[in-house]
Amino acid sequence: MNKRKNILQVFEHHTLRIGQSYDKVRFEEKHFNALAKLNQLHNDKYFTIRHKSIKFSQYVGVIQIDGLTIEVLPKIDGASSAESLWRQVLIQMLKATKRLKVNKVGNANVNKQQIHLLDIYFEWFLSEIQLLVHQGLIKQYGIRTGNVKALKGKLEFAAHINQNLIHKERFHTSHQVYNHDHQIHQILALALDIISQFSTGTHLYSKCKRVQANFPDVSKVSVNENTFKKLNINRKAQPYETALDIARLIILNFAPNISSGKEKMLALLFNMNDLWEEYVLVKLKALGMEGVEVKGQESKSFWNGIKIRPDIVIRTSDKTYVIDTKWKNIGSTKPSTHDLRQMYVYNKYWDSFNALLLYPALKTEEPEFIVFEGDENHQCAIGRLNILKEGKINDQIGEEIMKWFS
């Protein structure tokens, strides 16, 4: 099996410096320039650009540029630095939040160290396309404009005169066709083309070529975010939803010619703050406790059109609890005054007695709910929850959180 070469692994908030080697993989100026350009295209949210170095933020995932693959992994300060452990943490969080279906590519493949996130998404997409081809690809009606030998549809008179003045046997028309060459297949074909460029030299390249060979030839199109927003998925096209979701992720994160050279980049990056929040929410909802309602991002009007929304709201028959998740190791320090003010407002607006600031940790600590001064009806606590259990991600955090409230 071919393996990817030049895989550079770095943890969130760490720094890469031009000219330095990391596990025999050199970070060069062309990589720095490409990453700086990528950051600029995304409003400088992915990295902090410094003199001849890049400091990563809370975004994790994978970037591939000019033969170099950079894995950005999550990590709690003070925890084991084993990259394979934190790759599994990331994959399991993506799996739990439905951003990744590991069962589509097989857990055995995911556990191989040479398989990284980019390969997992590629293999997931290729498997989805194979399934669609096996089930039968749909056809749709469309309009085709061009020269035909028999008059059908609408004659485009100006173009016909311009092109066929001496070709009496041809007609330039716009006519309706019913075939595989429609927008959905054009989007999927573009994603396949991107995968073929980035899987060269890996075990996925031959699989990608086989999938392309079985996929119909369609027109090449330009695709952007508006394309997906305007895309109409009817009942007939519903089996395509997963493939289109992955295609959207691949296409919108693909940056051709991102620097002055010919380098092409693909970056799949996820905000760990959002991922931690979603993971906690999913684990709480999965409990399915009778008489308990769990909601995420529930909003209420606050002031002059401004709304406030805690990350998670839990309602029982007689009480309401509010949780705000924070992806950082707070250690033994106290939360910021801003965070505490925010939790007090949430308590007030949601008529909640207990509010919880929830942080990942290496050891679970029972939270101590303390009343706000001058208001005995509202309390707040810091929850430190062990994210690791027996060498893997703790998938019982929902039960542990509910025990704190009960």
LINZIKA-V274056 format. One line per field, one symbol per residue. ss: DSSP state (A for helix, B for strand, O for the rest). Layout:
ss->???
//
This chain:
ss->OOOOOOBBBBBOOOBBBOOOBBOOBBOOAAAAAAAAAAAAAOOOOOBBBBOOBBBBOOBBBBBBBOOBBBBBBOOOOOOOOOAAAAAAAAAAAAAAOOOOOAAAOOAAAAOOOOOOAAAAAAAAAAAAAAAAAAAOOOOBBBBBBBBBOOOOOBBOAAAAAAAAOOOOOOBBBBBBBBBOOOAAAAAAAAAAAAAAAAOOOOOOAAAAAAAAAAOOOOOOOOOOAAAAAAOOOOAAAAAAAAAAAAAAAAAAOBBOOOOOOOOOBBBBBBBAAAAAAAAAAAAAAOOOOOOOBBBBOOBBBBBOOBBBBOOBBBBOOOOBBBBBBBOOOOOOOOOOAAAAAAAAAAAAAOOOOBBBBBBBBOOOBOOOOBBBOOBBBBBBBBBBBBOBBOOBBOOOAAAAAAAAAO
//
